[in-house]
């Protein structure tokens, strides 16, 4: 809760953004793979938040 405004490292941001971009691109062709990428990105976001 107190880490709410703590900035994420550049590596964390890039990895999350990369997963989200891949998920978006997959959403145009393969919805199941896209959903899996979104779930992976969501899990990464939760782990980053837990570390803060």
Biopython code that builds the backbone (N, CA, C, O; Angstrom):
import numpy as np
from Bio.PDB.StructureBuilder import StructureBuilder

atoms = [
    (1, "UNK", "N", (0.822, -1.185, 0.000)),
    (1, "UNK", "CA", (0.000, 0.000, 0.000)),
    (1, "UNK", "C", (0.867, 1.250, 0.000)),
    (1, "UNK", "O", (0.600, 2.204, -0.732)),
    (2, "UNK", "N", (1.919, 1.237, 0.836)),
    (2, "UNK", "CA", (2.752, 2.418, 0.919)),
    (2, "UNK", "C", (3.697, 2.530, -0.273)),
    (2, "UNK", "O", (4.282, 3.589, -0.499)),
    (3, "UNK", "N", (3.851, 1.456, -1.030)),
    (3, "UNK", "CA", (4.680, 1.476, -2.222)),
    (3, "UNK", "C", (3.886, 1.873, -3.451)),
    (3, "UNK", "O", (4.347, 1.687, -4.578)),
    (4, "UNK", "N", (2.710, 2.414, -3.247)),
    (4, "UNK", "CA", (1.812, 2.750, -4.340)),
    (4, "UNK", "C", (2.447, 3.716, -5.331)),
    (4, "UNK", "O", (2.258, 3.586, -6.541)),
    (5, "UNK", "N", (3.196, 4.680, -4.821)),
    (5, "UNK", "CA", (3.770, 5.696, -5.690)),
    (5, "UNK", "C", (5.235, 5.437, -6.012)),
    (5, "UNK", "O", (5.894, 6.272, -6.632)),
    (6, "UNK", "N", (5.740, 4.294, -5.597)),
    (6, "UNK", "CA", (7.117, 3.938, -5.886)),
    (6, "UNK", "C", (7.252, 3.620, -7.371)),
    (6, "UNK", "O", (6.424, 2.907, -7.940)),
    (7, "UNK", "N", (8.279, 4.141, -7.981)),
    (7, "UNK", "CA", (8.480, 3.928, -9.407)),
    (7, "UNK", "C", (9.050, 2.540, -9.660)),
    (7, "UNK", "O", (9.873, 2.039, -8.894)),
    (8, "UNK", "N", (8.602, 1.940, -10.734)),
    (8, "UNK", "CA", (9.096, 0.643, -11.133)),
    (8, "UNK", "C", (10.385, 0.832, -11.924)),
    (8, "UNK", "O", (10.598, 1.873, -12.545)),
    (9, "UNK", "N", (11.233, -0.176, -11.895)),
    (9, "UNK", "CA", (12.477, -0.070, -12.644)),
    (9, "UNK", "C", (12.176, -0.114, -14.135)),
    (9, "UNK", "O", (11.114, -0.570, -14.558)),
    (10, "UNK", "N", (13.110, 0.359, -14.903)),
    (10, "UNK", "CA", (12.935, 0.398, -16.350)),
    (10, "UNK", "C", (12.775, -1.019, -16.905)),
    (10, "UNK", "O", (11.989, -1.238, -17.827)),
    (11, "UNK", "N", (13.505, -1.965, -16.356)),
    (11, "UNK", "CA", (13.426, -3.351, -16.819)),
    (11, "UNK", "C", (12.026, -3.919, -16.584)),
    (11, "UNK", "O", (11.476, -4.594, -17.455)),
    (12, "UNK", "N", (11.452, -3.651, -15.420)),
    (12, "UNK", "CA", (10.105, -4.136, -15.116)),
    (12, "UNK", "C", (9.087, -3.540, -16.071)),
    (12, "UNK", "O", (8.197, -4.237, -16.556)),
    (13, "UNK", "N", (9.222, -2.246, -16.339)),
    (13, "UNK", "CA", (8.277, -1.587, -17.238)),
    (13, "UNK", "C", (8.379, -2.144, -18.649)),
    (13, "UNK", "O", (7.365, -2.392, -19.302)),
    (14, "UNK", "N", (9.605, -2.339, -19.117)),
    (14, "UNK", "CA", (9.809, -2.825, -20.479)),
    (14, "UNK", "C", (9.287, -4.241, -20.648)),
    (14, "UNK", "O", (8.695, -4.562, -21.678)),
    (15, "UNK", "N", (9.496, -5.092, -19.651)),
    (15, "UNK", "CA", (9.024, -6.468, -19.739)),
    (15, "UNK", "C", (7.504, -6.506, -19.772)),
    (15, "UNK", "O", (6.922, -7.223, -20.587)),
    (16, "UNK", "N", (6.859, -5.753, -18.907)),
    (16, "UNK", "CA", (5.403, -5.708, -18.869)),
    (16, "UNK", "C", (4.857, -5.152, -20.177)),
    (16, "UNK", "O", (3.907, -5.695, -20.740)),
    (17, "UNK", "N", (5.454, -4.080, -20.655)),
    (17, "UNK", "CA", (4.991, -3.471, -21.903)),
    (17, "UNK", "C", (5.190, -4.419, -23.082)),
    (17, "UNK", "O", (4.362, -4.463, -23.992)),
    (18, "UNK", "N", (6.278, -5.169, -23.066)),
    (18, "UNK", "CA", (6.545, -6.126, -24.143)),
    (18, "UNK", "C", (5.460, -7.205, -24.161)),
    (18, "UNK", "O", (4.951, -7.558, -25.224)),
    (19, "UNK", "N", (5.109, -7.723, -22.991)),
    (19, "UNK", "CA", (4.063, -8.740, -22.920)),
    (19, "UNK", "C", (2.717, -8.200, -23.386)),
    (19, "UNK", "O", (1.976, -8.891, -24.085)),
    (20, "UNK", "N", (2.405, -6.982, -23.005)),
    (20, "UNK", "CA", (1.134, -6.397, -23.405)),
    (20, "UNK", "C", (1.090, -6.160, -24.914)),
    (20, "UNK", "O", (0.052, -6.354, -25.547)),
    (21, "UNK", "N", (2.217, -5.742, -25.486)),
    (21, "UNK", "CA", (2.269, -5.525, -26.929)),
    (21, "UNK", "C", (2.091, -6.848, -27.674)),
    (21, "UNK", "O", (1.362, -6.914, -28.664)),
    (22, "UNK", "N", (2.763, -7.906, -27.194)),
    (22, "UNK", "CA", (2.619, -9.221, -27.810)),
    (22, "UNK", "C", (1.173, -9.704, -27.726)),
    (22, "UNK", "O", (0.638, -10.257, -28.686)),
    (23, "UNK", "N", (0.550, -9.491, -26.579)),
    (23, "UNK", "CA", (-0.834, -9.912, -26.402)),
    (23, "UNK", "C", (-1.751, -9.169, -27.370)),
    (23, "UNK", "O", (-2.672, -9.757, -27.936)),
    (24, "UNK", "N", (-1.498, -7.886, -27.556)),
    (24, "UNK", "CA", (-2.316, -7.099, -28.480)),
    (24, "UNK", "C", (-2.160, -7.606, -29.907)),
    (24, "UNK", "O", (-3.145, -7.758, -30.630)),
    (25, "UNK", "N", (-0.927, -7.865, -30.308)),
    (25, "UNK", "CA", (-0.684, -8.360, -31.663)),
    (25, "UNK", "C", (-1.337, -9.734, -31.861)),
    (25, "UNK", "O", (-1.894, -10.006, -32.924)),
    (26, "UNK", "N", (-1.273, -10.582, -30.861)),
    (26, "UNK", "CA", (-1.894, -11.907, -30.959)),
    (26, "UNK", "C", (-3.417, -11.820, -30.995)),
    (26, "UNK", "O", (-4.074, -12.694, -31.560)),
    (27, "UNK", "N", (-3.979, -10.774, -30.398)),
    (27, "UNK", "CA", (-5.435, -10.655, -30.354)),
    (27, "UNK", "C", (-6.039, -10.528, -31.747)),
    (27, "UNK", "O", (-7.225, -10.788, -31.947)),
    (28, "UNK", "N", (-5.217, -10.128, -32.700)),
    (28, "UNK", "CA", (-5.698, -9.985, -34.069)),
    (28, "UNK", "C", (-5.783, -11.319, -34.796)),
    (28, "UNK", "O", (-6.509, -11.444, -35.781)),
    (29, "UNK", "N", (-5.038, -12.325, -34.313)),
    (29, "UNK", "CA", (-4.995, -13.598, -35.034)),
    (29, "UNK", "C", (-5.371, -14.797, -34.174)),
    (29, "UNK", "O", (-6.057, -15.701, -34.649)),
    (30, "UNK", "N", (-4.935, -14.820, -32.921)),
    (30, "UNK", "CA", (-5.146, -15.995, -32.085)),
    (30, "UNK", "C", (-5.600, -15.543, -30.696)),
    (30, "UNK", "O", (-4.783, -15.152, -29.862)),
    (31, "UNK", "N", (-6.879, -15.600, -30.466)),
    (31, "UNK", "CA", (-7.445, -15.073, -29.223)),
    (31, "UNK", "C", (-6.977, -15.849, -27.991)),
    (31, "UNK", "O", (-6.729, -15.253, -26.943)),
    (32, "UNK", "N", (-6.856, -17.150, -28.107)),
    (32, "UNK", "CA", (-6.436, -17.963, -26.955)),
    (32, "UNK", "C", (-5.015, -17.603, -26.535)),
    (32, "UNK", "O", (-4.745, -17.423, -25.348)),
    (33, "UNK", "N", (-4.108, -17.499, -27.501)),
    (33, "UNK", "CA", (-2.725, -17.129, -27.189)),
    (33, "UNK", "C", (-2.672, -15.713, -26.613)),
    (33, "UNK", "O", (-1.869, -15.429, -25.724)),
    (34, "UNK", "N", (-3.519, -14.840, -27.116)),
    (34, "UNK", "CA", (-3.579, -13.479, -26.604)),
    (34, "UNK", "C", (-4.010, -13.476, -25.137)),
    (34, "UNK", "O", (-3.421, -12.771, -24.318)),
    (35, "UNK", "N", (-5.020, -14.249, -24.810)),
    (35, "UNK", "CA", (-5.488, -14.333, -23.422)),
    (35, "UNK", "C", (-4.394, -14.870, -22.505)),
    (35, "UNK", "O", (-4.263, -14.425, -21.364)),
    (36, "UNK", "N", (-3.615, -15.818, -22.998)),
    (36, "UNK", "CA", (-2.521, -16.365, -22.198)),
    (36, "UNK", "C", (-1.449, -15.308, -21.944)),
    (36, "UNK", "O", (-0.899, -15.234, -20.846)),
    (37, "UNK", "N", (-1.153, -14.498, -22.947)),
    (37, "UNK", "CA", (-0.160, -13.421, -22.783)),
    (37, "UNK", "C", (-0.664, -12.371, -21.801)),
    (37, "UNK", "O", (0.097, -11.878, -20.968)),
    (38, "UNK", "N", (-1.954, -12.026, -21.899)),
    (38, "UNK", "CA", (-2.523, -11.077, -20.945)),
    (38, "UNK", "C", (-2.446, -11.626, -19.524)),
    (38, "UNK", "O", (-2.146, -10.881, -18.591)),
    (39, "UNK", "N", (-2.712, -12.910, -19.351)),
    (39, "UNK", "CA", (-2.632, -13.528, -18.031)),
    (39, "UNK", "C", (-1.195, -13.501, -17.521)),
    (39, "UNK", "O", (-0.959, -13.248, -16.339)),
    (40, "UNK", "N", (-0.244, -13.760, -18.399)),
    (40, "UNK", "CA", (1.163, -13.723, -18.020)),
    (40, "UNK", "C", (1.573, -12.309, -17.607)),
    (40, "UNK", "O", (2.287, -12.131, -16.621)),
    (41, "UNK", "N", (1.127, -11.320, -18.350)),
    (41, "UNK", "CA", (1.432, -9.927, -18.022)),
    (41, "UNK", "C", (0.782, -9.531, -16.698)),
    (41, "UNK", "O", (1.382, -8.810, -15.901)),
    (42, "UNK", "N", (-0.436, -9.999, -16.466)),
    (42, "UNK", "CA", (-1.130, -9.701, -15.218)),
    (42, "UNK", "C", (-0.394, -10.318, -14.028)),
    (42, "UNK", "O", (-0.260, -9.687, -12.979)),
    (43, "UNK", "N", (0.077, -11.539, -14.196)),
    (43, "UNK", "CA", (0.828, -12.206, -13.133)),
    (43, "UNK", "C", (2.127, -11.451, -12.843)),
    (43, "UNK", "O", (2.506, -11.288, -11.684)),
    (44, "UNK", "N", (2.803, -10.992, -13.891)),
    (44, "UNK", "CA", (4.020, -10.208, -13.716)),
    (44, "UNK", "C", (3.722, -8.923, -12.955)),
    (44, "UNK", "O", (4.480, -8.531, -12.068)),
    (45, "UNK", "N", (2.625, -8.274, -13.299)),
    (45, "UNK", "CA", (2.243, -7.031, -12.613)),
    (45, "UNK", "C", (1.975, -7.288, -11.134)),
    (45, "UNK", "O", (2.379, -6.494, -10.284)),
    (46, "UNK", "N", (1.305, -8.375, -10.825)),
    (46, "UNK", "CA", (1.024, -8.711, -9.423)),
    (46, "UNK", "C", (2.312, -8.981, -8.653)),
    (46, "UNK", "O", (2.446, -8.563, -7.503)),
    (47, "UNK", "N", (3.265, -9.679, -9.282)),
    (47, "UNK", "CA", (4.544, -9.953, -8.614)),
    (47, "UNK", "C", (5.320, -8.664, -8.384)),
    (47, "UNK", "O", (5.948, -8.499, -7.338)),
    (48, "UNK", "N", (5.284, -7.735, -9.362)),
    (48, "UNK", "CA", (5.980, -6.461, -9.195)),
    (48, "UNK", "C", (5.355, -5.659, -8.047)),
    (48, "UNK", "O", (6.066, -5.040, -7.256)),
    (49, "UNK", "N", (4.038, -5.676, -7.965)),
    (49, "UNK", "CA", (3.352, -4.964, -6.897)),
    (49, "UNK", "C", (3.652, -5.583, -5.533)),
    (49, "UNK", "O", (3.772, -4.870, -4.537)),
    (50, "UNK", "N", (3.771, -6.901, -5.491)),
    (50, "UNK", "CA", (4.060, -7.583, -4.237)),
    (50, "UNK", "C", (5.464, -7.252, -3.730)),
    (50, "UNK", "O", (5.696, -7.212, -2.522)),
    (51, "UNK", "N", (6.387, -7.019, -4.639)),
    (51, "UNK", "CA", (7.758, -6.683, -4.254)),
    (51, "UNK", "C", (7.849, -5.283, -3.668)),
    (51, "UNK", "O", (8.757, -4.993, -2.890)),
    (52, "UNK", "N", (6.935, -4.432, -4.029)),
    (52, "UNK", "CA", (6.967, -3.046, -3.537)),
    (52, "UNK", "C", (6.428, -2.910, -2.145)),
    (52, "UNK", "O", (6.393, -1.806, -1.601)),
]
sb = StructureBuilder()
sb.init_structure("model")
sb.init_model(0)
sb.init_chain("A")
sb.init_seg("    ")
for serial, (resi, resn, name, xyz) in enumerate(atoms, 1):
    if name == "N":
        sb.init_residue(resn, " ", resi, " ")
    sb.init_atom(name, np.array(xyz, "f"), 0.0, 1.0, " ", f" {name:<3s}", serial, name[0])
structure = sb.get_structure()
